[in-house]
Amino acid sequence: MRVGVAGAALCFGATLEKNSPVSQVVGLLKGMSTQLEEESSQDERTYKKLACWCDTNDKGKTQAIADAGNKIDSLTADIEEATARSAQLDADIKELKKEVTENTEDLKEATALRKQAQTKAEEEEKETIKAIQGLKAAIIVLSKHQTPASLESVKEIISHVMRKHEDALIEVLAPKHAVVASFLQAPPGPAAYASGSGEVFGVLQNMQTTLENDLEELVRKEKEEKVNFSELKAVKQREIDGLQGQVNAKSDELASTNQQLENDKTDKEDTEAAKEADTSFLADLKTRCRNIDTEYAQRQMSRNEEIGAVQEAIKILSDDDAFDTFGKSFGFVQVDAKKQGKAARARVQRLLLQVATRTHSGQLAAFAGTMGMDSFEKINEAIDKMTARLKTEMEDEVKHRDYCTAELASNEKTTGKKNKSLSDDQAKAQSLAGDLKQINKAIEDAQTEVAAIQQSILEAGQNREGENAEFQETINNQRRTQELLQKALAALNKVYGKKTTLLQQKHTQPEPAGFEKKKKNAGGTGVVSLMEQLIGDSKEVEHNAKNSERQAQADYESFVSDSNDSIDKLKKQITDRQSEKSEADEDMTLTNQDIKATQGDLDHLANVRSDLHKECDFTIKNFDARQKARGGELEGLASAKSILAGADLG
């Protein structure tokens, strides 16, 4: 019967079909109404046959009353036992729920502490990485550049690292405290680094090594803490799940026990009612058997009550609202400055009188032309002065040649170094540009993923609202269905009490030539059973809907929690990448400044080199010829003086 009713219940649509369970109930009730009228006529026909029936039923009712008493005693014992068991289960469930709550709070607290520790470790890791990068930059600066601005930036880096990592670097800095302090307190300029360059450079390298070791240890410990917490969380979660499993099992047992308790109480009440009814019936039977006319009148009245109850049930079940409710109920679907270069060393040297115009042999000829005009003493004096002047000019030209050679060599060497520095900085700028492109791409990808997850959460929330609305509608429909069926059932139970009817049928004997037996309409029991079955099916639908709703809500909360964890991780990645981007941008800015400064130095060196060539190319190119010419002039002057010294003065 249950399979047939359940199958019929699943066939409900927007409106009740002809063969639906409730329509069948209405049909049965209508048949009952007709049958009751026929039975009333039959009662009239069998009225005279009741005399024999009275004696038979007197014995049956007496036995039924005795059986009911025994059953009531047994049910009373069962009720007491079930009541005690229910109380014990209720106490156990409360204690288990308390343990679940305590363990859940402990896990939440541990999770919060772990998150705080993780955040702190990440901040320490970030600060340590920044310090290491700063030290690397400082080492590069000291190895390549010595401008005042670059040295000041190195001092700032060292001071920052010492403040942030004082405890970690105490062993490294203690032996070299005086050297570091002297470096930090020295006035701006290359000389501030020169005196202790090797020691400062070594201290920076030791600081970098120490922080790198500390970073490695920090990462190792954080990884170990994550593993330990994951294991602890898993153990705690298993403990919570185990306790929750006990809660569920005991809750199910409590529900079953309470249901059985209610059934036993109902059975006891029904049995007591049946016993009372049988006792009353027996007394009534004796009275009615003494007065057939009175019994007949009572039977007619009973038939009228049955007809009234059936008609009331038909009216309740045939109402338009009831049909609509039944249709809905049974149709349920469920994110250095670099070195500026040396100062202009443009040193304008005094311009030398061109030797060819002052000591050319033509002048000597002109001087010889004046010999007749001047005394020998004046001629010798003039020759001595010219000789001294030529020697001085020769010495000065040697000095100028040496100066030009040295300055051009120095300019070429410095230009080579600057070109090498420029090439290195340009390569670094290109590498930084690639790094920034990758970082920007990573940030963009993470932001896109965060947006996608947030959209998924939004859509999941909207779906969950729709599912919950459907759940609420289902529950309301099922409860309305149960309410309507209970009302109809209550109307029928006024006459067709299940327990009472069964007992009466069991112990009521048919009369051989009178009434078949004193009973309610034969269809009443079947209708009542069918309606109770429909109520049970409706409760089962409600129960399944509640279970599905709980699971759907749990799945939604788990999805939201996991999604938020993913968003937090992605946001942390974005923050880390943005920090890397800021550092790379800053490094790119400094590198571009270095490139610009180095290019300025090269331009200045080119200008100096051009001036040197203008000043020195003639001297260097004609140095040997000019020196040889002056040597000849000196020899000529010496020969002239010798001729004058050996000349006849008479």
C-alpha positions in Angstrom: 0.0 0.0 0.0 2.9 2.4 0.8 4.5 2.0 -2.6 1.2 2.7 -4.3 0.6 5.8 -2.3 4.1 7.1 -2.6 4.0 6.5 -6.4 0.7 8.3 -6.6 2.1 11.2 -4.6 5.0 11.7 -7.0 2.5 12.0 -9.9 1.1 15.3 -8.6 1.5 18.3 -10.9 0.3 21.9 -10.8 -3.2 20.6 -10.3 -4.5 17.3 -8.9 -5.1 14.6 -11.5 -8.0 12.2 -11.5 -6.0 9.3 -10.0 -4.0 11.3 -7.4 -4.0 10.1 -3.8 -6.2 12.9 -2.5 -8.7 12.4 -5.3 -8.8 8.7 -4.5 -9.5 9.6 -0.8 -12.4 11.9 -1.9 -13.7 9.1 -4.2 -13.6 6.6 -1.4 -15.3 9.0 1.0 -18.1 9.5 -1.5 -18.5 5.8 -1.9 -18.6 5.5 1.9 -21.4 8.0 2.0 -23.5 5.9 -0.4 -22.6 2.7 1.4 -23.6 4.2 4.8 -27.0 4.9 3.5 -27.3 1.4 2.2 -26.1 0.1 5.6 -28.7 2.1 7.3 -31.3 0.3 5.3 -29.7 -3.0 6.0 -29.8 -2.2 9.8 -33.5 -1.8 9.5 -33.8 -5.1 7.8 -31.6 -6.9 10.4 -33.1 -5.2 13.4 -35.0 -8.3 14.4 -31.9 -10.5 14.3 -29.9 -8.7 17.1 -31.1 -10.9 20.0 -28.6 -13.7 19.4 -25.8 -11.3 18.6 -26.1 -9.8 22.1 -25.1 -13.0 23.9 -22.1 -13.7 21.5 -20.6 -10.2 21.9 -20.9 -10.1 25.7 -18.2 -12.8 25.9 -16.0 -11.2 23.2 -16.0 -7.8 24.9 -15.2 -9.3 28.2 -12.1 -10.9 26.8 -11.1 -7.7 24.9 -11.2 -5.7 28.1 -8.9 -8.2 29.8 -6.4 -8.1 26.8 -6.4 -4.3 26.8 -5.5 -4.2 30.5 -2.5 -6.5 29.9 -1.3 -4.4 27.0 -1.6 -1.1 29.0 0.7 -2.6 31.7 3.3 -3.6 29.1 3.1 -0.1 27.4 3.5 1.7 30.7 6.8 -0.2 31.3 8.0 0.6 27.8 7.1 4.3 28.2 9.1 4.6 31.5 12.1 2.9 29.9 12.0 5.1 26.8 11.5 8.3 28.9 14.7 7.4 30.9 16.6 6.7 27.7 15.4 9.9 26.1 16.6 12.0 29.1 20.0 10.2 29.0 20.4 10.8 25.3 19.4 14.5 25.6 22.1 15.0 28.4 24.7 13.1 26.3 23.9 15.3 23.2 24.2 18.5 25.2 27.6 17.5 26.6 28.8 16.4 23.1 27.6 19.7 21.6 29.4 21.6 24.4 32.6 19.7 23.5 32.1 20.4 19.8 31.7 24.1 20.6 34.8 24.2 22.8 36.9 22.4 20.2 35.6 24.6 17.4 36.5 27.7 19.4 39.9 26.3 20.2 40.5 25.7 16.5 39.3 29.2 15.6 41.6 30.7 18.3 44.6 28.5 17.0 43.8 29.5 13.5 43.8 33.2 14.4 47.1 32.9 16.3 48.6 31.0 13.3 47.5 33.7 11.0 49.0 36.4 13.2 52.3 34.5 13.3 52.2 34.0 9.6 51.6 37.7 9.0 54.5 38.6 11.3 56.8 36.1 9.6 55.8 37.5 6.2 56.6 41.0 7.4 59.9 39.9 8.7 60.7 38.1 5.5 59.8 41.1 3.5 61.9 43.4 5.6 64.9 41.0 5.5 64.7 40.7 1.7 64.5 44.5 1.5 67.5 44.8 3.7 69.5 42.3 1.7 68.7 44.1 -1.5 69.7 47.3 0.1 73.1 45.8 1.2 73.6 44.4 -2.3 73.0 47.8 -3.8 75.4 49.4 -1.3 78.1 46.9 -2.1 77.7 47.6 -5.8 77.8 51.3 -5.2 81.0 51.1 -3.1 82.6 48.8 -5.6 82.0 51.1 -8.5 81.1 54.7 -7.4 82.4 57.2 -4.9 80.3 60.3 -5.4 79.0 62.1 -2.3 75.4 61.4 -3.1 76.0 57.7 -3.6 78.0 57.4 -0.3 75.2 59.2 1.5 72.7 56.7 0.2 75.0 53.8 1.4 75.0 55.4 4.8 71.3 55.6 4.9 71.0 51.9 3.9 73.5 50.8 6.6 71.7 52.9 9.2 68.3 51.5 8.2 69.5 47.9 8.3 71.2 48.4 11.7 68.1 49.8 13.2 65.8 47.1 11.8 68.1 44.1 12.4 70.2 45.2 15.4 69.8 41.9 17.3 70.6 39.7 14.3 73.7 41.7 13.3 75.2 42.3 16.8 77.8 39.7 16.4 78.8 41.0 13.0 78.9 44.7 14.0 80.4 44.5 17.5 84.0 43.8 16.3 83.8 46.5 13.6 81.7 49.0 15.5 84.4 51.7 15.4 84.9 51.3 11.6 81.2 51.4 10.8 80.6 54.4 13.2 83.5 56.3 11.6 82.1 55.6 8.1 78.6 56.8 9.1 79.8 59.9 10.9 82.3 61.0 8.2 81.5 64.1 6.3 80.2 63.7 2.7 82.8 63.0 0.0 85.0 60.1 -1.4 87.5 60.6 1.4 84.8 59.4 3.9 85.2 55.9 2.5 88.8 55.7 1.5 90.4 55.3 4.9 88.5 52.1 5.9 87.2 50.9 2.5 88.3 47.3 2.8 86.8 46.9 6.3 83.5 48.6 5.5 83.2 46.5 2.4 83.8 43.4 4.4 81.3 44.4 7.1 78.6 44.9 4.4 79.3 41.5 3.0 79.1 39.9 6.4 75.9 41.7 7.1 74.4 40.5 3.8 75.5 36.9 4.6 74.1 37.0 8.1 70.7 38.3 6.9 70.6 35.8 4.1 71.2 33.0 6.6 68.5 34.5 8.9 66.1 34.7 6.0 66.7 31.1 5.1 66.1 30.0 8.7 63.0 32.2 8.9 61.5 30.6 5.8 62.4 27.1 7.1 60.7 27.8 10.4 57.6 29.3 8.8 57.3 26.3 6.5 57.7 24.0 9.5 55.1 25.9 11.5 52.6 25.7 8.6 53.1 21.9 8.4 52.7 21.5 12.2 49.6 23.7 12.2 48.1 21.8 9.3 48.6 18.5 11.1 47.2 20.0 14.3 44.2 21.4 12.4 43.6 18.0 10.8 43.7 16.2 14.1 41.4 18.8 15.8 39.0 18.7 12.8 38.9 14.9 13.0 38.1 15.1 16.7 35.4 17.7 16.0 34.0 15.5 13.2 34.0 12.5 15.5 32.2 14.4 18.2 29.7 15.7 15.7 29.2 12.2 14.4 28.3 11.1 17.9 25.9 14.1 18.2 24.3 13.1 14.9 24.1 9.4 15.8 22.7 10.1 19.3 20.3 12.7 17.8 19.0 10.1 15.4 18.7 7.7 18.3 16.9 10.3 20.4 14.5 11.1 17.5 13.8 7.4 17.1 13.4 6.9 20.9 11.1 9.9 21.2 9.1 8.8 18.2 8.7 5.3 19.7 7.9 7.0 23.0 5.2 9.0 21.3 3.9 6.0 19.5 3.8 4.0 22.8 2.0 6.9 24.5 -0.5 7.1 21.6 -0.9 3.4 21.6 -1.5 3.4 25.3 -4.0 6.2 25.0 -5.7 4.4 22.1 -5.7 1.1 24.1 -7.1 2.9 27.2 -9.7 4.6 25.0 -10.5 1.2 23.4 -10.7 -0.5 26.8 -12.9 2.3 28.0 -14.9 2.1 24.8 -15.2 -1.7 25.1 -16.3 -1.4 28.7 -18.8 1.2 27.7 -19.8 -0.8 24.7 -20.3 -3.9 26.9 -22.5 -2.0 29.3 -24.3 -0.4 26.4 -24.6 -3.8 24.7 -26.3 -5.2 27.8 -28.7 -2.2 27.9 -29.4 -2.4 24.1 -29.9 -6.0 24.2 -32.6 -5.4 26.8 -34.1 -2.9 24.6 -33.8 -3.5 20.9 -35.7 -0.4 20.0 -33.2 1.8 21.9 -30.3 0.0 20.3 -31.7 0.5 16.8 -32.2 4.2 17.4 -28.6 4.5 18.6 -27.3 2.7 15.5 -29.3 5.1 13.3 -27.7 8.0 15.1 -24.3 6.5 14.7 -24.8 6.2 11.0 -25.8 9.8 10.8 -22.5 10.8 12.6 -20.5 8.7 10.1 -22.2 10.4 7.2 -21.6 13.8 8.7 -17.9 13.1 9.3 -17.5 11.7 5.8 -19.2 14.8 4.3 -17.0 17.1 6.4 -13.8 15.3 5.2 -15.0 15.6 1.6 -15.6 19.3 2.0 -12.1 19.9 3.6 -10.3 17.9 0.9 -12.3 19.3 -2.0 -11.6 23.0 -1.2 -9.8 24.9 -4.0 -7.0 26.1 -1.6 -6.5 22.5 -0.5 -6.2 21.3 -4.1 -3.6 24.0 -4.9 -1.6 23.1 -1.8 -1.7 19.4 -2.6 -0.6 20.1 -6.1 2.5 22.1 -5.0 3.3 19.7 -2.1 3.3 16.4 -4.1 5.0 18.1 -7.1 8.2 19.0 -5.2 11.5 19.3 -7.2 14.3 19.9 -5.8 43.1 39.2 -8.3 74.8 58.1 -7.0 73.9 59.6 -8.5 77.1 58.3 -10.1 80.3 60.1 -10.2 79.8 63.3 -11.9 83.2 63.1 -13.2 86.2 65.1 -12.5 86.0 68.7 -12.5 86.9 70.5 -15.6 90.5 70.4 -15.9 90.7 72.8 -18.7 93.8 74.5 -17.9 94.7 77.2 -20.3 98.5 77.3 -20.6 100.3 80.4 -21.6 100.6 80.6 -25.3 104.2 80.2 -26.4 105.6 82.4 -29.0 106.1 80.5 -32.1 109.8 79.7 -32.3 110.0 80.1 -36.0 109.1 83.9 -35.8 111.4 84.6 -33.0 114.5 82.6 -33.7 114.4 82.1 -37.5 117.7 82.3 -39.3 116.4 85.4 -41.1 116.5 87.2 -37.8 120.0 86.1 -37.3 120.8 87.7 -40.7 119.1 90.9 -39.7 121.0 90.8 -36.4 124.3 90.3 -38.4 123.3 93.4 -40.4 123.4 95.5 -37.2 126.9 94.4 -36.2 128.4 97.3 -37.8 126.3 99.6 -35.8 126.9 98.1 -32.4 130.0 97.4 -30.4 131.3 93.9 -30.0 130.3 94.1 -26.4 126.7 94.8 -27.3 126.7 92.1 -30.0 128.0 89.5 -27.5 125.5 90.6 -25.0 122.7 90.3 -27.5 123.9 86.8 -28.5 124.0 85.7 -24.9 120.4 86.9 -24.4 119.2 85.2 -27.5 120.9 81.9 -26.5 119.4 82.0 -23.1 116.0 82.7 -24.6 116.2 79.8 -27.0 117.3 77.3 -24.3 114.3 78.4 -22.1 111.9 78.0 -25.0 113.2 74.5 -25.7 112.8 73.5 -22.0 109.2 74.9 -22.0 108.3 73.0 -25.1 109.5 69.7 -23.6 107.3 70.4 -20.5 104.3 71.2 -22.7 104.8 68.1 -24.8 104.9 65.9 -21.6 101.7 67.6 -20.2 99.8 67.0 -23.4 100.8 63.3 -23.6 99.8 62.7 -20.0 96.4 64.5 -20.2 95.4 62.7 -23.4 96.3 59.3 -21.9 94.3 60.1 -18.8 91.3 61.3 -20.8 91.4 58.1 -22.9 91.5 55.8 -19.8 88.7 57.7 -18.0 86.5 57.6 -21.2 87.0 53.8 -21.4 85.8 53.4 -17.8 82.8 55.6 -18.3 81.8 53.7 -21.5 82.0 50.4 -19.5 79.9 51.9 -16.7 77.4 53.2 -19.3 77.1 49.8 -20.9 76.6 48.1 -17.6 73.9 50.5 -16.5 72.1 50.2 -19.9 72.1 46.4 -19.6 70.7 46.7 -16.0 68.0 49.1 -17.2 67.0 46.6 -19.9 66.8 43.8 -17.3 64.8 45.9 -14.9 62.3 46.8 -17.7 61.8 43.0 -18.3 61.3 42.4 -14.6 58.8 45.2 -14.4 56.9 43.8 -17.3 56.7 40.4 -15.6 55.7 41.9 -12.3 52.9 44.0 -13.9 51.6 40.9 -15.7 51.6 38.9 -12.5 49.7 41.7 -10.7 47.2 41.9 -13.5 46.7 38.1 -13.6 46.2 38.0 -9.8 43.7 40.9 -9.9 41.7 39.2 -12.7 41.6 35.9 -10.6 40.4 37.8 -7.5 37.6 39.4 -9.6 36.6 36.0 -11.0 36.5 34.4 -7.5 34.5 37.3 -6.1 32.0 36.9 -9.0 31.7 33.2 -8.3 30.9 34.0 -4.6 28.3 36.5 -5.7 26.7 34.0 -8.1 26.9 31.2 -5.5 25.1 33.5 -3.0 22.4 34.3 -5.5 21.9 30.6 -6.2 21.8 29.8 -2.5 19.1 32.4 -2.0 17.1 30.8 -4.8 17.5 27.3 -3.3 16.5 28.5 0.1 13.4 30.2 -1.2 12.5 27.0 -2.9 13.2 25.1 0.3 10.9 27.5 2.3 8.1 27.1 -0.3 8.5 23.3 -0.1 8.3 23.2 3.7 5.3 25.6 3.8 3.5 23.4 1.2 4.2 20.2 3.0 3.2 21.5 6.4 0.0 23.0 4.9 -0.7 19.6 3.3 -0.1 17.8 6.6 -2.4 20.3 8.3 -5.2 19.8 5.8 -4.8 16.0 6.0 -4.7 16.1 9.8 -8.0 18.1 9.9 -9.7 15.6 7.5 -8.2 12.7 9.5 -9.4 14.2 12.8 -12.9 14.4 11.4 -12.8 10.7 10.4 -11.2 9.6 13.7 -14.2 10.9 15.5 -15.9 7.8 14.2 -13.1 5.6 12.9 -10.6 5.5 15.7 -8.0 3.1 14.4 -7.1 1.3 17.6 -10.7 1.1 18.8 -12.0 -0.1 15.5 -9.5 -2.9 15.3 -10.2 -4.1 18.8 -13.9 -4.0 18.2 -13.5 -5.9 14.9 -11.3 -8.5 16.6 -13.7 -9.3 19.4 -17.0 -8.7 17.7 -18.7 -11.9 16.4 -21.2 -11.8 13.5 -24.7 -12.6 14.1 -26.0 -15.6 12.2 -29.3 -14.1 11.2 -29.0 -10.5 12.3 -26.5 -7.6 11.8 -23.3 -8.8 10.3 -21.4 -7.1 13.2 -21.4 -3.8 15.1 -18.7 -1.9 13.2 -18.1 1.3 11.3 -18.1 1.5 7.6 -15.7 -1.0 6.1 -14.0 1.6 4.0 -13.3 3.9 6.9 -10.2 2.0 8.0 -8.7 2.0 4.5 -9.3 5.7 4.0 -7.8 6.5 7.4 -4.7 4.4 6.6 -4.3 6.0 3.2 -4.5 9.5 4.7 -2.0 8.6 7.4 0.2 7.2 4.6 0.0 10.5 2.7 0.8 12.4 5.9 3.9 10.2 6.4 5.0 10.7 2.8 4.6 14.5 3.2 6.7 14.4 6.4 9.4 12.3 4.6 9.5 14.9 1.8 9.9 17.6 4.5 12.6 15.7 6.2 14.5 15.1 3.0 14.2 18.8 2.0 15.6 19.8 5.4 18.6 17.4 5.0 19.2 18.8 1.5 19.0 22.4 2.7 21.5 21.7 5.5 23.9 20.1 3.1 23.5 22.8 0.5 24.2 25.5 3.2 27.2 23.6 4.5 28.6 23.3 0.9 28.0 27.0 0.3 29.7 28.1 3.5 32.7 25.8 2.7 32.9 27.2 -0.8 32.8 30.8 0.5 35.4 30.1 3.1 37.8 28.4 0.6 37.2 31.2 -1.9 38.0 33.9 0.7 41.2 32.0 1.6 42.2 32.0 -2.1 41.4 35.7 -2.3 43.6 36.5 0.8 46.5 34.5 -0.8 46.1 36.3 -4.1 45.9 39.7 -2.4 49.1 38.9 -0.5 50.7 38.0 -3.8 49.5 41.3 -5.3 50.9 43.2 -2.2 54.3 41.4 -2.5 54.4 42.0 -6.2 53.6 45.7 -5.7 56.4 46.0 -3.2 58.7 44.3 -5.7 57.5 46.8 -8.4 58.1 49.8 -6.1 61.7 48.6 -5.5 62.2 47.9 -9.2 60.8 51.3 -10.1 63.1 53.0 -7.6 66.1 51.0 -8.9 65.1 51.9 -12.5 65.0 55.6 -11.6 68.4 55.4 -10.0 69.8 53.5 -12.9 68.5 56.0 -15.4 70.0 58.8 -13.3 73.3 57.0 -13.5 73.0 56.6 -17.2 72.3 60.3 -17.6 75.2 61.3 -15.3 77.6 58.9 -17.0 76.6 60.3 -20.4 77.2 63.8 -19.1 80.7 62.8 -18.0 81.4 61.3 -21.4 80.3 64.5 -23.1 82.6 66.5 -20.8 85.5 64.2 -21.4 84.9 64.6 -25.2 85.0 68.4 -24.9 88.2 68.2 -22.8 89.8 65.8 -25.4 88.8 68.2 -28.2 90.4 71.2 -26.4 93.6 69.1 -25.7 93.9 68.2 -29.4 93.5 71.8 -30.4 96.2 72.8 -27.8 98.6 70.0 -28.2 98.4 68.4 -31.7 100.8 70.9 -33.3 103.4 70.7 -30.5 103.4 66.9 -30.4 103.5 66.6 -34.2 106.4 69.2 -34.8 108.3 68.6 -31.5 111.4 66.9 -32.9 111.7 69.2 -35.9 111.4 72.3 -33.8 113.9 71.0 -31.2 116.4 70.2 -34.0 115.9 73.7 -35.6 116.6 75.5 -32.3 119.7 73.3 -31.7 121.0 74.6 -35.1 120.3 78.2 -34.2 122.2 77.7 -30.9 125.1 76.2 -32.8 125.0 79.2 -35.2 125.0 81.7 -32.3 127.9 79.8 -30.6 129.9 79.8 -33.9 129.2 83.5 -34.4 130.4 84.3 -30.9 133.5 82.2 -31.5 134.3 84.1 -34.7 133.8 87.4 -32.8 136.0 86.2 -30.0 138.8 85.2 -32.4 138.4 88.2 -34.7 141.1 90.9 -35.2 140.0 93.9 -33.3 142.6 96.3 -34.9 
